[in-house]
């Protein structure tokens, strides 16, 4: 499975906002965006005017990096959203939100989506009582997601949940914190993403 192995903090600096790719570190003074609020590289501090294409590209890159998706898979999600009923941009965000690794992240069982991806890949996650080890699995409305693991892992998950207790859980998830499980009760909305995203720019970029 292909994955992005570039330093996470450089990705945040390139987009100019905190993408929270490194969990709790992003909320401390050690955050790279706080310390160096300019793009990485020798020309990072040079101010330049972006073209319309550049603005559209940056928006696409931002969304890809938030969810940890590479270009081929992101384009696949766009094609599905394009064929589906409804607004293409909103449908795209809903598909990304319903990824299994993102659901684990939204349940506050992982401090970042990459950590949630590891939990899924290691076989600790079940959907409707069946083990699913594919992070990109799309969870449907009505399905139940649960985590089963041995005591050391469970203890670590509970510690993570306690650490993230102030992070809001979206309304489309009905979470049972004690049992480490949640049920998808509705389709996510754009507001659930938690980032300022102009999805129409992505649609315009792919429609050229």
N, C-alpha and C positions, 0 to 999 in steps of 0.2 A: 504494500500500500504506500503510495507516494505521500510525502508530507513535507511541510516547510520546516527546514532546520536553520533558517536564518535567525540571528539574535532578535528576540521578541521586542526588546526596547527600541531597536532601530526602526521597527515597523511602526510603533506608536509615534516616534519622532517624525517619521516621514509623512504620516497623516496629520500631524500637528495636534492630535488629541489623545487622551488616555483611552486605550482600547481594553485595558484591564486584562492583558494577556499573561501577567505573572501574579495574579491573585492579590494577596494582602500587600505585597511590596508596592503595588501601584498607588496605595493610599498613604504611603509614607514619604518622607523627604528624600528617600533614596531613588524615587521614581525618576527615570531619565528625562521625561517630558518636563518635570518640574525643574530639574537641574539644568537642562539644555533645551530650551524650547525653540529649537530650529532643526531643520532637516539634517540627517547625517551626511558625511562626506565633506570634501574640501570646499564645495560650492554651496553648502547648506545654508550659509548666512546671506547669500546673495539674493536680493529681492528681484523677482522676475514676474512678468505678467503672464498668466496662464491663458491658453486658448480655450475655446468651448470644448474641443476634444479633450484637452488636458483636464478640465474640470470634471467632465464625464468619467474619464479614466480614473481620476482620484477617488470619485464616489464609489466606483466599482471595486477598486482595490481596498478601500476602507471596509466595505461589507464583507469581502472575501476574507480579510484578515481578522475581522471580529469573530467570524464563525470557523476560522481555520480551514477554509476550503480552497483548493487549488483551481486553476483556470478551467481545466477540462470538466471537472465536476460542477463548477459554478455555471458554466455554459449549459450543461445538461439540465440543471435546475431551471434555468431561464427558459429553455425550450419547453419544459413541462408546463411552466407558468404561462407561457405564450399560448399554448393549446387549450389551457383550462378556461372555464367560464370565469368572468369577473375581471378585475383590474390586474394587469400583468405584474406590475411592480409590487402591489400588496400581496398577491399570491406567491411571488418569489420570496418575500420576507416570511410569509407563513410557512412555506416549505422548509426554510432554513431554521426557523424556530422549532419546528417539530422533528428535527434531527434528534436521534436518541441521545447523543452526547450532550446536546444543548438542554434536553429535558433533565438529565442528571445534574447539569450545572444549575438550572433553574430551581431544582429541588434543594439547593444549597448543600449538596453532598460533595462538591468539588469547588475549590477556590478559583479554578479557571477551566476553560473548555478543553484545554489540552490534558489536564488532570482527569476530567470527566471521560475523555476519549480513552485514557489508559484503563479506567475502571471497566469500561465496556469491552475493550480489547482483551482484558484478562479474564473475561467470562463471569464477572460478578453480577451482571445485570440481566434481569428477566422481564419479558413482556408477556402478559397474560400467562404467567407461570412457565413460560418456555424461554430457555436461555438464548440471548441474542448477543453476538459478539461483533456486530457490524455497527460502528459509530454513526454511519450515515442512514441507518434504518429510519424510515419516516413513521413516527408514532401517529396513530389515528385517534380520532375522538372516540372515547369509550374504552380505550385500552388502558391497562394498568401496568405501570412500570415499578419494579421492585429491585432491591439490591440484596443479594445473599452472599455472605462470605464468612470466613472463620473469625474468631474473636478478635485477633490483633487488627484485622482490617476494619471490622465493625467499630471497634473502639476509636480507630483513627477517623472514621467517617463521622462519628458522634462528636469528636473534638472539632472537626472541620465545621460541622453544623452549628456548634456552639460559638465558634469564632465568627461565623457569618450570620448570626441570629438577627442582626439589624438589617440585613439585605432582604428586600421585599421579594416575596414569591408571587409570580403573576396569577391573576384571577382564573386563568384557564387550567390551572393545576390544583387539584384537591389533594393536599399532601398529608400523609400520616407520618409525622416525624418519628414516633416511637417505633414503628414497624419498618421504617426506611422504604416507604412506597408512596406512590402517587397515582392518581387517575386523571387522565386528560378529559376534562369536562366540556371544553369548548375549543373553537378555533382561535389561535392567537391573533391579536390586533397589532397594528403598526406601533401603537403606544407601548406595547409590551417589550419592544426591542430595547428601549432605553438609551438609544443613541439618536442624534439628529441626522436622519438619513433622507436624502432626496432620491427616492427610488426611480422617479421618472427620468432622471439623468442616465441611469443604467439602461432603462428601456430604450432611450434615444441612442445610446452608444451601440447597442446590439442591433438596432433597427436600420443602421446605415448600410 
